[in-house]
Amino acid sequence: MNPQVEGMAALGGTYVFDLRVSNRTLKLNRFFWNMINAEARDAYLADSERSMSNAGLSDGEKAMIRRLDWIALVRHGVNFFVLEKFARVVKTPNLVVYALMRGETFEAFMRTRQVPSLR
């Protein structure tokens, strides 16, 4: 085991993204990374199923994307920073993603913020 991540599994809500995970989820992370390109965004919006299939994603990975299951994607091994790119494509603000990742509604999440009225 990598000594730098030793004990991390005991920290709730911590998901290690290391070389092993990166290698296992390379196609999926590349799919999201490619959302920086207008062509990739347009292709996804025009035909999401074809776009995901062309990226070589597994049925399970496609299902997480269809559900917009943000926390499942992170647990599976998606790098959060590329996931944020995809959130823009599907017009989901960061705060909504954060709320869903915590298992909360957006309204409940905002009540936990220092300035709950600020959106």
C-alpha positions in Angstrom: 0.0 0.0 0.0 1.1 3.5 -0.7 2.3 4.9 2.7 1.0 8.4 1.8 -2.6 7.1 1.8 -2.3 4.7 4.7 -5.2 5.1 7.1 -7.3 7.2 4.7 -9.9 4.5 4.4 -10.8 5.3 8.0 -11.6 8.9 7.2 -15.3 9.0 6.1 -15.9 10.9 2.9 -12.3 10.5 1.7 -11.8 8.8 -1.7 -8.2 8.1 -2.7 -7.4 9.0 -6.3 -4.0 7.4 -7.0 -2.3 5.8 -9.9 -4.2 2.6 -9.5 -7.6 4.3 -9.5 -6.5 6.7 -12.3 -5.5 3.7 -14.5 -8.7 1.8 -13.8 -10.9 4.8 -14.6 -8.9 6.4 -17.4 -11.6 6.2 -20.1 -14.2 7.7 -17.8 -11.9 10.5 -16.6 -10.9 11.2 -20.2 -14.6 11.4 -21.2 -15.2 14.1 -18.6 -11.9 15.9 -19.3 -12.8 16.1 -23.0 -15.8 18.3 -22.0 -13.4 21.2 -22.3 -13.8 20.8 -26.1 -16.9 22.3 -27.7 -17.1 19.3 -30.0 -17.3 16.8 -27.1 -19.9 18.9 -25.4 -22.0 19.2 -28.5 -21.7 15.5 -29.2 -22.8 14.6 -25.7 -25.8 17.0 -25.8 -26.8 15.7 -29.2 -26.6 12.0 -28.4 -25.4 11.2 -24.9 -25.6 7.4 -25.4 -23.5 7.5 -28.5 -21.0 9.8 -26.9 -20.6 7.5 -23.9 -20.4 4.4 -26.1 -17.8 6.1 -28.3 -15.7 6.8 -25.1 -15.8 3.1 -24.3 -17.6 3.5 -21.0 -19.0 0.5 -19.2 -22.7 0.0 -18.6 -22.2 0.9 -14.9 -20.4 4.1 -15.7 -23.0 5.1 -18.2 -25.7 4.5 -15.6 -24.0 6.7 -13.1 -23.8 9.5 -15.7 -27.4 9.1 -16.7 -28.4 9.4 -13.0 -26.0 12.3 -12.5 -24.9 10.4 -9.4 -22.0 12.6 -8.5 -20.9 10.9 -5.3 -21.1 7.4 -7.0 -18.8 8.8 -9.8 -16.3 10.1 -7.2 -16.4 6.8 -5.3 -15.9 4.9 -8.5 -12.7 7.0 -9.2 -13.7 10.1 -11.2 -11.4 13.0 -10.4 -13.6 15.8 -9.0 -12.0 18.5 -11.1 -13.0 16.8 -14.4 -16.5 16.1 -13.0 -16.9 19.8 -12.5 -16.4 20.3 -16.2 -19.3 17.9 -16.9 -21.5 19.6 -14.4 -21.3 22.7 -16.5 -22.4 20.7 -19.6 -25.5 19.5 -17.8 -26.1 22.9 -16.3 -25.7 21.9 -12.7 -24.1 24.5 -10.5 -21.3 23.5 -8.1 -23.4 24.1 -5.0 -26.0 21.7 -6.3 -23.4 19.1 -7.0 -21.9 19.6 -3.5 -25.4 19.2 -1.9 -26.1 16.0 -3.8 -22.7 14.6 -2.9 -23.6 15.1 0.7 -27.0 13.4 0.2 -28.8 16.7 0.8 -31.3 18.8 -1.0 -29.9 22.1 -2.3 -32.0 24.0 0.3 -30.8 21.9 3.2 -27.2 22.3 2.1 -27.6 26.1 1.8 -28.8 26.2 5.4 -25.4 24.8 6.5 -23.5 27.7 4.8 -22.3 30.8 6.6 -24.4 32.9 4.2 -27.3 30.7 3.3 -29.0 33.3 1.2 -26.0 33.8 -1.1 -26.3 31.7 -4.2 
